[in-house]
Amino acid sequence: MKPYYEDTRAGIVIYHGDCREVLPQLEAASIDLVVADPIYGVSMPGVKHEGRPGDGARNFDFFANDTPSEAIALAKSIVKECDRLLKPHGSGYAWLSHRQFAELTIDLELRGWKTRFLVWSKSCPPPPPPGSGWPSAAELCLYWFRDGRRWTHDGIDYPRSNVLIHDAYRYGKPGKVNHPTQKPLGCMATPVVASSQPGDLVLDPSLGSGTTARVCKDLGRRCIGIELEERYCEIAANRLRQEVLF
């Protein structure tokens, strides 16, 4: 496979392609940690929501083939392939919709994994999508692991909560790039710090705007990122060319 972007010094590689085709080409038991953020199945084709005067429109037509059934099938295939790729001490995190979360939790536990969850609480949530009634002020992250997992926190230095509080990126906010579902750096940094060590290899099979790779570079981890759309590969590569963000 030819990388779209590679920083050999930092150990960062981006592959442009469908992760379902790229993942089987990766070496078995080579990954220390998976941090994924696949499509949620929440796109609304052709839907834009007009905000207050001067605020412009919010586009809810995020991605192609982003139906609930397709998103669930994609997430399941990614996580199943990671069974082969993770080292014995390896574990994974995946940001998911509520529909995906339920099905993947069952799948993973049936295959012998233990599961927990994290929540991203948005300190300034966006308005609700049309017809939903409720703003999207929280998102779920599924954590899966086995005995012998890599865990960097001891009995004194440990997370005080599984709720991560970060502001959502909005257009015009510093650090916002042209990606509709960009996660805050902290949402990816917390799992990376908790479940990997410097020099470990982290996999993000749905790289998007490159947040996981950027976090890994700044924290001294290596990273393999896979992204389907070339425009987002380029955004991720440009972010990696910048100076340290943390």
Number of C-alpha atoms within 10 A of each C-alpha: 8 9 15 17 18 16 16 9 8 15 18 23 20 25 22 22 19 14 22 15 9 15 20 13 10 14 11 15 15 17 25 25 29 28 26 25 22 22 26 24 21 16 18 17 15 9 15 15 14 13 11 8 7 7 8 11 13 15 16 17 15 18 17 11 13 20 17 17 13 14 20 23 14 19 24 18 14 18 21 15 15 23 18 17 22 22 17 18 18 27 29 26 25 26 26 23 21 12 14 25 19 13 14 23 19 12 14 18 13 10 10 11 17 15 18 12 16 19 17 22 19 18 13 13 16 15 14 13 18 14 6 8 9 10 12 14 16 14 16 18 24 22 20 23 22 14 11 10 17 19 16 13 12 8 6 6 8 11 12 6 8 13 17 17 16 17 17 20 21 16 12 8 9 8 13 16 18 11 16 18 17 18 22 19 17 18 22 22 19 14 20 25 17 14 23 22 19 13 15 19 22 28 28 26 28 24 27 30 26 28 23 31 30 25 25 28 21 16 17 15 22 26 28 23 28 26 25 17 15 14 15 19 24 19 16 24 22 13 19 23 10 9 8 12 12 10
